[in-house]
Amino acid sequence: MKDQRAIERIKEMEEILDRASAVFAELEKNLSDLQSIQPDIQKLEAYYTGKDWKADFRLDEQGKLPKDLKRGVLSEDAIYDLLEKNREMQDLLKNDGES
């Protein structure tokens, strides 16, 4: 005689295992992507805190850049928010590693 409760329990736990495994696989990929993008983020931060960003911002204000040029990078909030989010994630990862 088959134990239906055991079968249902095993099916439920199997689903949890599959979902959790998929989440962890995606998380590992995303963490790898986050680490590999760090040199570019440092380059973006250097641009934002250096003289080039200010010069580019002035050119935009003066209308000396093409109208169809994507210029989200000239938005102070966009870069600042991204850099803050990066710091928060790095701190979170560092603090979790120390637990």
Wavefront OBJ file of the C-alpha trace (Angstrom):
o trace
v 0.000 0.000 0.000
v 1.327 3.417 -0.983
v 1.541 6.123 1.666
v -0.184 9.071 -0.049
v 0.930 11.565 2.621
v 4.561 10.628 2.094
v 4.189 10.906 -1.659
v 2.621 14.388 -1.392
v 5.254 15.487 1.124
v 8.065 14.278 -1.124
v 6.526 16.041 -4.151
v 6.224 19.294 -2.186
v 9.808 19.083 -0.916
v 11.029 18.237 -4.423
v 9.355 21.411 -5.745
v 11.002 23.478 -3.007
v 14.381 21.920 -3.794
v 13.983 22.686 -7.504
v 12.890 26.318 -6.927
v 15.623 26.967 -4.368
v 18.268 25.406 -6.617
v 17.182 27.669 -9.484
v 17.298 30.753 -7.226
v 20.792 29.907 -6.023
v 22.020 29.249 -9.564
v 20.705 32.679 -10.642
v 22.171 34.319 -7.540
v 25.606 32.833 -8.210
v 25.457 34.118 -11.788
v 24.373 37.575 -10.612
v 27.101 37.727 -7.956
v 29.664 36.784 -10.576
v 28.294 39.495 -12.879
v 28.415 42.017 -10.021
v 32.061 41.234 -9.321
v 33.034 41.349 -12.984
v 31.406 44.788 -13.481
v 33.335 46.379 -10.575
v 36.180 47.766 -12.729
v 33.592 49.491 -14.948
v 31.775 50.868 -11.918
v 35.076 52.261 -10.634
v 35.612 53.868 -14.039
v 32.097 55.389 -13.875
v 32.780 56.709 -10.371
v 36.067 58.269 -11.489
v 34.233 59.934 -14.396
v 31.474 61.214 -12.100
v 33.836 62.601 -9.470
v 36.339 63.986 -11.962
v 36.445 66.977 -14.262
v 35.147 65.172 -17.369
v 31.622 64.732 -16.007
v 31.373 68.408 -15.117
v 32.662 69.398 -18.560
v 30.200 67.051 -20.291
v 27.366 68.355 -18.117
v 28.204 71.941 -19.098
v 28.277 71.005 -22.780
v 24.835 69.484 -22.399
v 23.503 72.572 -20.624
v 24.885 74.732 -23.442
v 23.133 72.586 -26.049
v 26.414 71.469 -27.602
v 25.586 67.767 -27.617
v 23.368 65.994 -30.161
v 19.695 65.985 -29.194
v 19.431 62.225 -29.808
v 22.444 61.373 -27.615
v 21.481 59.137 -24.700
v 22.587 61.130 -21.659
v 21.372 59.334 -18.552
v 24.974 59.409 -17.360
v 24.658 63.194 -17.056
v 21.861 62.816 -14.531
v 23.439 63.259 -11.112
v 20.832 61.038 -9.475
v 21.302 58.100 -11.850
v 25.033 57.722 -11.216
v 24.817 58.579 -7.514
v 22.012 56.054 -6.956
v 23.893 53.334 -8.830
v 27.104 53.978 -6.872
v 25.173 53.923 -3.582
v 23.439 50.686 -4.526
v 26.825 49.191 -5.410
v 28.276 50.233 -2.033
v 25.275 48.768 -0.216
v 25.602 45.469 -2.081
v 29.349 45.301 -1.456
v 28.801 46.026 2.257
v 26.066 43.413 2.429
v 28.279 40.810 0.785
v 31.240 41.698 2.998
v 29.140 41.617 6.192
v 27.522 38.311 5.242
v 30.957 36.844 4.616
v 31.999 37.774 8.160
v 28.978 36.139 9.820
l 1 2 3 4 5 6 7 8 9 10 11 12 13 14 15 16 17 18 19 20 21 22 23 24 25 26 27 28 29 30 31 32 33 34 35 36 37 38 39 40 41 42 43 44 45 46 47 48 49 50 51 52 53 54 55 56 57 58 59 60 61 62 63 64 65 66 67 68 69 70 71 72 73 74 75 76 77 78 79 80 81 82 83 84 85 86 87 88 89 90 91 92 93 94 95 96 97 98 99
